[in-house]
Amino acid sequence: MKEIKRNELYQLKDFLLLWSTQSISQLGSSITAFALTLWLYEQTGSALSTAALTICSYAPYVLMSIFAGALTDRFDKKRTMLVCDVFAVICTLVIFGLFNTGNLMVWHLYALNAVSGLMNTVQQPASEVAMTLIIPEKDYQKTSGLRSLSRSLISILNPLIATALYAFIGLNGVIAVDIGSFAVAFVALLFFITIPESKSERKESVLVLAKEGIGFLKNNPMILTLILFMSGVNLVASAFDATLPGYVLPNPKGGQAILGIVTSCSGVAMVFGSLIVSVLPKPKDRVKVVYLTMLFSLGTENFLMAFAREPFVWCIGQIIGWILVPVMSANLDVILRTSIPVELQGRVYACRNTLQFFTIPIGLFVGGFMVDNVCEPFMAAYSDVSVLTTLFGMGKGSGAALMMFILGVGGSMLCLFTGRKLKKYHYNES
């Protein structure tokens, strides 16, 4: 028995080393990003200015992913990841130099974030293909759970560590930690991790390769439907993220501290969900798991948040809404890895990134706009209607509660519609 476990660990040694060191590097990068947000807010006092940092890093990801995936399929995956890491750390070093010479300006951060975002756009599909190459197919679900676990831990630890480091050792110390984490990941990838060669290095033009990625999705409607479904889920989830502060902060039992606790509950839930998915057996129908888990999440959290008035229930709502996300993510990951030929994965994953994630900034805008300009005025105008006040409360924040209800209805309808559509497709896991 021990010999079998030892052999399994040996088969996963490259994955475990790549996953752990890249997670350390991602934590370092996240800490720096959060600290830069704190620094920028100190300089400008503008929430819009700090939000623009995320937009600048996200825009290349959405706009250039299709072409980045085609580039990935032309070159060696390990070399691509190393080059992207080097460019990303150069951006961090430039920030370090500008800050210490007193020349760091807001536009510098926007430009450097855009460059870092572009590097991440190229690196992400290369990393996905590399994972496929080094993970035995039987371990796809287990390793996906571990990756979800690291992402969850980063989301919990990053603001806590960044705030503490920034307060005690300043921006210079934060950047030093980031560079140290980069060094660990870079050395491990360069010297200790072997990524097998694949047949995906192609010499055709980027446009030809990108067209092949789009063509694969057109010819595989089940995969395209799943990706578009996740695009809708991201729209609802990002609108929820924009609505949550307007719901919690004005509430008499809310405030900044409560918002922080409620928000962190999603990360805690994902940690437990990641542990659950790592030990779950293979389901009979992975496609059904994807949309049913999201139906449970979107159809419970939003309604609980809309109708509840107690912080404890808000926390329960966040836990319910996020605990099954790793389960969904792991099953979707297995479907994609087993359905897409490895030589096409770079460009197909890149197309997936564009289609699946372009709705996030839209959702953030729609959520904020609806709360401020539609739902709050509506609740104020009809504050004498007892049914509305009983359901959603009174005063500022009641409009955000109404928006939560709308998101619950919309999210549930999305899941039911997609589930009905996916029933006509057959997924065969080899």
N, C-alpha and C positions, 0 to 999 in steps of 0.2 A: 504493500500500500504506500509506504513511504517512498519507495523507488518510483512508483507511478507519479506521485505528486512532484518528486524531484525532476522527473522527465518533463512533466507539464510546465514547470517553472522554467526549465532550460529552453523549451520551445518558445516561451514568451519573454526570454531575457532581453531581446532587442526592444520589444514593445515596452516592457516595464522600465527599462532605462530611458528610452525616448519619452515615454509618457511622464515619468517623474521629473526628469530634468526640464522638459519643455513646460511642465506645469509650474515649476519654480520660476522659470523665465517669465511666463505669463503673469505670475503673481507680482514679480518685480515691475513689469511694464504697467500693470494695473495700478500699483501703488504710486508710480510716477505720474500716471494720468490723473489720479485723484488728487495728488498733491498739487499738480499744476492747476487743477480746477480751483483749489483753495487759494493758491497764489493769485490767480487771475481775478477771482472774486474780490480779494483784498485790494487789487489795483483798480478795478472798474466798478465794483458794487452792483454789477448787472448780471442778472440771471440769464439773459439772452446771450451775453458775451460768453459765459461759461458753456451754455448749451451749444454754441457755435463750434466749440472744440470737438464735440462729439460728431457734429454734422460734417466738419472738415475731414475727420478720419473715416467717417462712414460713407461719404459721397463716392470716393474711388471704389469702395467695395461694391456698391450697387451698380455704378456706371461701367466699370471696367472688368467685372468678374468674368464675363464670357470670354474676353480676349486673354485675360490672365490665365484661364484654364487651358486655352489653346497653347499658350507659351509653356505652361507646365508640361504638357504632353510632348513638347519638342525636346525637352532637356532632362538631364539626370535629376531625379527627385532630391537626392541628398545634396547635390551641389546647389540646386535652386534654393533649398531651405537655408543653407549656409550663407549664400549671397544675400538673401533677404534679411537674415539676422544681422549681417554686417552693416547693411544700409540703415536698418532700424537703430542700431546702437550708435551709428554716426550721428543720426538726428538727435539722440539723447546727449551725446558729447557736445554737439553744437549748442544745445540749450544750456548745458553746463558752462560752456565758455562765455556765451552771451550774458548769462546771469552774473557770473563772477567779474565781468568787466563792466557791469552796469548798463549794458546795451540791449537787454532783453525787452522786446516790445510785443504787444498783443499779436500783431500780424505775423511775427516770427513764429509764434506758437501755432497759428492757423496753418501757415505754409508747411511747417515741419510735421504737423499732425497729418496733413494731406499726403506727404511723402511716406510717412509711417503707415498710413492707411493703405496706400498703393502697394507697399511691400507686403503687408498682411494679405492683400487681395491675391497676390501671386503665390505667397507661401501657403495659404490655407488649402487650396486644392492639391498642391504638391504634398502636403502633410497627410491629407486624406488618402491619396494614392499610396504613399509610403506605409501608412497603417495597414492598408489592404494587403500589401506585399509581405509584411512581417508578422501578421496575425494569422494563425491557422483558422480556417473557416468555422470550425466547431467552437471557437472561442470568441466569435464576433459579439455575441450578446454580453458575455461576461466582461470583455474589455470595454465595450460601450458603457457599461455601468460604471466602470472605474473612471472613464473619461468624464462622465456626468458628475461623478463624485468630486473630481478635482475642480471642475468648473464651479460646482456649488460651494466648495470650500473657498475658492478664490473670491466669489461674490460676497461671502460672509467676512473673510479676513481682510480683504483689500482696503475697505474704508477704515476699519479699526486700526490696522497697522499704519496706513498712510497718515491718518490723523495724529497718531502717537509719535511717529517718526518726524513728521513735519513740525510738531510742537516742540520736540526736544532737540532735534539736530538740524532742523531746517531743510530747505530744498536741496542743498548740497549733499546732505546725508542720505536723503531719499534717492537721489540720482546715483550715489555711490552703491547703494544696495541694489538698485536696478542693474547697474553695470556688472556687479558681482554675480547676480543671478544669470545674466546673459553669458558670462564667462563659463559658468558651470554647464549650461546647456550647449554652448558652442563646442567646448572641449569634448563633451560626451558624444555629441553627434559626429564630430570630425574623427575621433580616434577609436571610439569604443562601440559604435553602432554600425551594423552592416545592413544596408538596404539592398535587396536583390535587384538586379536589372530587370526591366520589364520590356515588353515589345511596344511600349507606348511612345518611345522617343521617335518622333516623326519629323520629316524635313519639309513638309508642305507649308504653305503660307499660313499665317495666323488666321486669316479670314476663312480659308478652306477648313481648318480644324474647328474653328468656332461654329461654322455652318454644320459640321458633322455632329457637334454636341446638340445643337437645336434640332437637327434631323432625327437624332435618336429619341428625343422626347416626343416629337411628333409621331413617331412610329411605335411608341410605347405609352399609350394613353393612361394606363394604370399609374405609372411613375409620374406622368405629368399631372394627373388628377391629385395624387398625394402631395406633390409640390405646391400646387395651387391651393389645396386645402390648408397646408401649413402657412401659406401666404395670408389666407383669411384669418387663421388663428393668430398670426403675428399682428394683424391689423387690430383685432379685438384686444389682444394682450397689451399692445402699446398704447391703445386708447385708454385702457384701464390704468396703466402706469401714469398717464397724464391726468387722469381723473382722481386718483388716490389722494394726492396732497390736498386738493380742493375739498375732499370729503372729510379727511381726518383733522386737518389743521384748524378749521373754524369750529369744529365740534367742541362743546363745553368739556367733554371728557377726552378730547384729543390734544393736539399740540405737537411740537417738534419731537420731543422724546418719544411720545406714543407712535408718531409716524416712523421713527427709526426702528422701534421694536416691531411694529407691524410689518415693515418692509423686510426686516431681517428674517422673519418667519418663513418667507419664501425660500431663502437659502437653506435654512434648517430643514425644511420639508424636502428639498431636493437632495440633501445629504442622505436622509433616510430612504428616499425613493431610489437613490443610486445604490445603496446597500441592498435594498430589496431586489432590484433588477439583476444584481450580480449573482444572486442565488436562485432566481426563479427558473423553473424548467422551460423548455422550448414550448411556446404556445401552439395550439392547433392552427390558428388563423392570425398571422401577424397583422394583416391589413385591418381586420376587425378590431384588434387591440388598439391600433393607432387612433381610429376615430371614436371608439367607445371611451377610451381614457380621456380624450379631449371633451367629449360630451359631458362626462362626469365633472371634469374640472371647470369648464366654462358654464355649465348649467347649475353649479352649486355655489361657487365662490361669489360670482357677481350678485346673485340673489341674496345670499347671506349678508353681503356687504351693504346691499341696497336697503334691506329692511332692519338691520341690527343697529343698536345704539350703544353697545358696550364694547370697549377695546378688546376684551377677552374673546368675544365672538368674531371680531375682525381678525384676530390672530388665527382662530380656528378656520376661518374662511380662507386665509392665505395658505395655511397648511393643506387644506383640502384641495385648493386650486393648484398647488405645485407638487404635491407628493407623487403624483402619477406622471409628471412630465418626463422624468428619466425613463420610465417604462415605455412611454410613447417613443421617446427619442431612440432608445436602444432597438426597438422593433423596426422603426423606420430606417435606422442605420443598417440593420441586417438586410432588409428588403433591397435597399439601394446597392449595397456591396455585392449581393448575390445576383442581382438583376442586370447590373451594368458591367460589361466586359472591362477588365482592368485597363486595357489599352485605350478605353474611352473615358475612364472615370474622371480624369483631370478636367476635361472640357465639359462633361455632363455635370459634375459637381459645381463647376463655375457657373453654368447656366442656372443650376438650382439656386445658387447664392443670389443671383440677380432676381429671379422670379419669386423666391421665398422671402427675401428680406427687404425688398423695395417698399413694402407696405408699412414698415416700422416707422420711418419719419412721417409718413402720411397719417398713421394712427395717432402718433403723438400730437400732431397738429389738430386733427379732427377731434380728439378727446378734449384738448384744452379749449378749442373753439366752441364746441357744443356746450361745455359746462358754463363758460363765461357769457356766451352770446345767445344761447337758446334755452338750456335747462334752468339755469338760475333765474333769468327773467321770467320764464314760464311759471316757476314755483312762486315767485314774488307776486305775479299778477293773479294767481289763483290760490293765494294763501288762505282764502276763506272756504275752500272746498275741503270738507272734512276727510273724504276718502284719500285725497292726495297727502294731506298732512299726517294722517294716520300711517300711511305707507312709508313716506319719505321724510317726515319731520318738517320742521319750520325753520325759517331763517337761512342764513348763508350756510351752504353745505347740503341743503335739501335738493338743490339742482344736481349736485354731484351724485347724490343717492339715486335720483331719477336716471341719470346717465348710466349708473351701474346696472340698473334694471334693464335699460335698453340694450346694453352690452350682453347681459345674460340672455335676453330673448334672441338677439342677433347671433350670438355664439352657438346657442342650442340649435337654431334653425340651420346654421352652417354645417354643424356636425351631422344632423339628421339628413340633410340633403346630400352631403358627400357620402354618407354611409349607404344611402339608397343607390347612388351612382356607382360606388365601388363594388357592389354586390355582383355586377355583371362581369367583373374581371376575375381572372384566376391567377393566383400567385403560386408558383411551384418552387419551393426552396430545395435546391440540390444538396 
